[in-house]
Structures are given as C-alpha cells and as structure tokens.
Amino acid sequence: MKKVTVLVGAGSIGVAIARRTGAGRHVVLADYSKANSEREASTLENAGFECSAIQCDLGSRADIRRLVEFATSKGEVAGLINAAGVSPSQAPVSEILRVDLYGTSVLLEEFGNVMAEGGSGIVISSQSGHRLPALPEEQNQALACTPCEQLLELPFLTAITDTLKAYQYSKRCNVLRVMMEAVRWGRRGATLNSISPGIIITPLANDELHGPRKDGYLKMIAGCPARRAGTPDEVGDLAEFLMSSRGRFITGTDILIDGGTTASYHYGDLQYLKATH
C-alpha cells in the first residue's frame, strides 16, 4: 500500500515539514479552510508530490474521524504533522481551548489507532508553553491523562479568562499529551514528538512585524541569543530528523527551537516579559 503523510494545518511550517517528509508518499493536506488546503496541495503537486485536500476543523472529533477515514482510504498512514491551531490574538479562550488543547488531544488519540509500524508524528507546540510556571503534579496528570471528552471540564481550565493563559495551558497540554500518547504509539512501533518554535517568519508573523505590536516583536527578537527570528525551513529540518530513521530513539519529547528566547526569558534580556506573562 501507498504510505500516507497527513498534514493538519496547511501553513508555512506544516508545508515545510511535508516537503521534507512526503516525497514518494501520498500527502493529505487538511485545513479549516478547504481553499487553503487545495491551494497548498496544488503547489506541492506542481513540485512533484501526490496530494489530496480536505477540510477539517481540528476542534471537531467528527471532522478528525472523517480525516482518518479519508487518509486511510489513500493508503497506510505513516506520518502525522499537526501544525494547526489558533493564537491568543485570533480567538477567545473557549476557542483556543477547543482547538489547540482538546482538538490536538483527539487528533493524537484517533491517529494513534491507525498509525503504521515505523510511522512518526510531530505536533507543533510553542515556546509559550515553556513560559507557564511549573504546574502541580495533579494538573500535569489531568492534562496528560484525562479522557478527551472531559478535558474542557477540568476546573483549572474553566477558570481561565485570559487568552494568553489559555494558549499557554493548551501548549503545555500538547507536550504532556505527546508524552502520554507516545507510550501508546510505541506499542504500534511509531514515534511521537512535539516541537516548540519561537518567533518563526510566516505570513502571520510578518503581519505582526508590520502591525501595531511590531516594536514588542522586534524587541523580543533583539533580546534572544540568536538575535533573529527563525524560518519554517529550520523547523522543517528538525522535524525531518525526528521523523526519519535517524530519530527513532527519540519519542515522547518536546524540543525548543526558539533561538534561545526561552533561555533569555528566564535568565537574560527578556526577563521583563515575566511581568506581562
């Protein structure tokens, strides 16, 4: 059977990973916007990839199950890339938790049931999750192990009123959920990891760099050890390694790729951000 790589969230970072891992496979591009997934599929097809496009709301189990059915009809699912989500400036608390936290958890659960032996998954999380202080162990356990349909009922999540806090909890949950699901995926001979990027230049980031909050973004970039923003290709290179034969001993972990921004947030020039986070 043809091997299949599924990309959820057909943006710059996800497509960069799909380009590196999808050659010789059938690439399924899923996005909240069907037009967006079709556009990126067309671009990849013009570059020699075999693709299909489908609409998928990450926050809907019904949509995710439809995606699983669609992907398995194309062949054996050997790769999953989750690069979908909404940011604190794009959506209210309830939507961030529904999509980024609940949706990602459901995605890992459903694809964990069909992932092929030797397969691999990548979840794009965020450096923002590393700015959340250490949580009580009972909260870590709850985020990692609570059945998906009960996640949004957790009292410490229903108490969140700030969109940034909702985003940070969602990204912390992504990392914990990857750890938990990696155990289950391992029984199928598959690996699962998350990547937490910092400021990566995408169309959305470019909008921010030219918008009303550009000074804050530029100050963050200047205050990190790398003294620059990252590129989707750099995230793609890391994901390619993790999903390749060279990364088979790495599973259930999260890797920061932020130019040292988190290090600077805790110990360097960006400590001023703690007052706002």
N, C-alpha and C positions, 0 to 999 in steps of 0.2 A: 504494500500500500504506500501511497504517497505520504511523506511526512508533512505535517502542517505546523506552521507557526502562527499563533494568534496574537494580534496587537490590539489592545483596548486603549483607545485614546490616540488618534492619528495625528498627533502634533509633532513638533520638530524632534524632541528627544526620542519618542517612541519610534518614529520613522528611521532615525539614525541607527537605532538598535536593530530594527527589522532589516535594514540594508545589510548589516553585518552578519546576521544570523539566518536570513531567509533564502539565500541562494540555493537553488535546487529543490526548494520546498514550495508548497502552496501557502501563500501568506493571506490570512484572513484579517482584514482591517475593519475594526468595529469602532464606531464613534457615536456620540449622542446626536451629531449632525450627519445624516446619511450623505449629504452633499460633500462634506469634508472627507469622509472615508472614501467616497468614489473618486474625488479629486486626487487624493494621495495614492490610491490604487492605480489610477491611470498613469501617474508619474512613475510609479515603480514598474508597471508593465512596459512602459516605454524604455525602461532601463534593463529589461530582460527578465523581470520577475513574473511569476504566475500568481495572480491575485484574485480575491473576491472582496466585495464590500458589503457591510451590513450595518444597519442602525442598531445601537444598543445603549440603553440607559443603565449605567453602572449601578445605580441605586435600586434597580428592579430585579428581583430574583427571577421573575418570569422572563425578562429580557436576557438575563445571563443564561438561563436554561435553553432559551431559543438559540443563543450564540453557541453553546456547547453542542447542540444538535446539528447546527449548521456546520460547525468546524469538523465534527466527527464524520459528517457526510462527505467531506473532501479528502479524508484520509486519517492517519494516525497522528494525534496531537502530541508533538514532541517539544513544543516551545510555547510559553505564555509570557507576554510582556504587558504589564499593566502600567500605562502612563497616563491614565485618565484621572480626572479629579477637578474640584473647584477650589478657588483660593479665597482667603478671607475678604478680599475686596470685591469678589464676584457674587457672593451668595450669603444668605442668612445662616445662622447657627444650625437650624434644623436641616437645611440642605447640605451643608458641609458634612454633618454627621451622617446623613442618609447616604450620601455618595462616597465620600472619602473613607469613612470608618466602616459603616455597615456594608456598603457595596463591595469594597475590596475584600472584606471577610467572606462574603458569599462567593465571590469570584474564585478565591483560593479553595474554598470548600468544594464547589461544583467541578472545577477543573482538576482538583485533586482526585476526583473519582474516575477520570478518564486519561490522565497523563500517561504517556508511554514510558516503558523502561528506557533509561538513558536520557529521558527528557529533562527539561530545565525551565524554571520560571524566574522572572525578575519583576519586582514591584518597585516602581519609582515612588519613594517616600520624599522626605525633605529634611534639610538641616534644621528646620523649625522645630521638629520633634525633639531634637537634641537640646533645645533651649528650655524645655519643660523640666522643672526640677524633678529629682527622684521621687517616684510615687510610692505610697505604702504598698507593701507586698500584696495585700488583698486586692488593691486596684490593678496591679500588674496581672495577677491571676485572673481577675474578672475580664480584663481586656483581652487576654490571650485565650481563655477557655470558655467564656460564656457562649451558649448556643447563639448563633447569628440573630435569630428572630427575637432574642431577648436583650441584645446588646443596647439598643437605644432606650431601654427601660432602666438601665443602671442609674441609680440616684445621683452619682457624681457627674454623670453626663447630662442628665436632665436639668441639673442646676447651672449649667454653663449658659452665660448670656452674652459673652464676648466672642466675636467671630475668630479672632486670632487664637484664643484659647481652644475653641472648638477644632481649629485646624491643627494645633499642636497636639491635642489629645488624639486626633484622628491619625496623625503621622506616628505617634508613639504606639498606637494600637496596631498600625500596619506592621511595624517592626516586631512587636510581640506576637502578632498573628502569624507572621512569616516563620518565627521560631517554632511555634506550636505546630503549624501545618507542615513544616519541613520534616518533622518526625513521621507524619502520616505519608507524605510524598515519598519519603525514603523507603517505605515498605514496597513501593512500586518501582524502586530503582531510579527515582527522579530527585533532582536538587531544586532548592527554592531559596532565593536570597532577595534582600532589598538593597536599594541604592538611595542614599540621601544627598541629592545635589544641593549646592548653594545657588548663587545667582548665575544662571545659565542664559546666554543670549538667545532668546526666542522672540517671535513677534510680540508676545505679551510683555516680555521683559523690555523689549525696545520701546513699547508704548510707555511703560513706567519710566524709562530713562529719558523720555522726552516729554513727560507729563508733569503735573504739579508736584509729584513726590520725587522728582529726579535728583534733587540735592541730597536727600536721605540715602537714595540708592548709590549715588556716586561716592558719598562719604563711607558707606559700608564697603564698597569695592576698594577704596583707597586704604581702608583700615585693616584689610586682610593681608596675611603674609604674601600671597601671590600677587597682590596689587593689580588684579584684573578680574574680570568675570570669566566664566567658563563657556565652553561651546557644547552643543549637542553631540558633536563627534567625540569629544573626550568622554562623555557619559557612555556613548555607544561603544567606545573601545573597552571600557571597563566591563560593560555588560557582555560584550562578545567573549571576553576572557572567562567570566563566570559561567557562561552558558556553553563553553567549549569543553573539550576533553581535558584541557589543562586546569579547569576549575572544578573537577569532580569531587575533590576533597573539601570543598567549601560549600556549606549548606546551612541554612538557618541563621544566617548572619546579616548584619547591615554594614555597609561601607559608606563613609562620608566622602563626598567628592565636592569640596567647597572652597578650595584654595586656602584652607586654614581659617575660614571665617569663624567656625565654632571655637577653635582654639583662641582666637583673638577675642571672642565674645566673653570667654571665661577668664582669660589671663592677659589680654593685650589691649590694643587701642579701641576695641569695640565694646568694652565693658559698660560704656554709657548706655547701651541698649537695654541693659538689665532693668533700668528704671522704667522703661516703656513696655517691657515684656513681662 
